[in-house]
Amino acid sequence: MRIRVVTCLLITIVFTLNLGCSTWSPSDEEAARLVKDYYLFFYSGKQVEVKIVRRGEFIKENKCYPIEFMIVPPERQSFRKTFYFFKDGDGKIGVREVQYG
């Protein structure tokens, strides 16, 4: 009986750790803020409008989440672009245009 309890606890702990390590995801607000900040340089400090179009599944081999956005720059035509969100060595969420690990 005691072995069953210990085994169940170990399985629960391993499952919880595995789930916690692989299921983080930036919130919609955080992802939008990071993309807006990314474009500040390209449009001379002017804000772009962004809208999440589609969220992709976590890419294990590159440890990132793809999120497709509709980007609406000031006084320009809108376009779609996919950004990849990852955690850096300090655990902070970063963004990049290219998928690599």
PELIN-V471166 format. One record per backbone hydrogen bond with DSSP energy under -1.0 kcal/mol. CO is the residue of the C=O (numbers start at 0). NH is the residue of the N-H. If there is no record, write none. Layout:
# PELIN-V471166
CO_NH, CO_NH
This chain:
# PELIN-V471166
0_4, 1_5, 2_6, 3_7, 4_8, 5_9, 6_10, 7_11, 8_12, 9_13, 10_14, 11_15, 12_16, 13_17, 14_18, 15_19, 16_20, 17_21, 18_22, 26_30, 27_31, 28_32, 29_33, 30_34, 31_35, 32_36, 33_37, 34_38, 38_42, 39_44, 40_43, 42_45, 48_71, 50_69, 53_67, 58_62, 58_63, 63_58, 64_84, 65_55, 66_82, 67_52, 67_53, 68_80, 69_50, 70_78, 71_48, 72_75, 78_70, 80_68, 82_66, 83_95, 84_64, 85_93, 87_90, 91_87, 93_85, 95_83
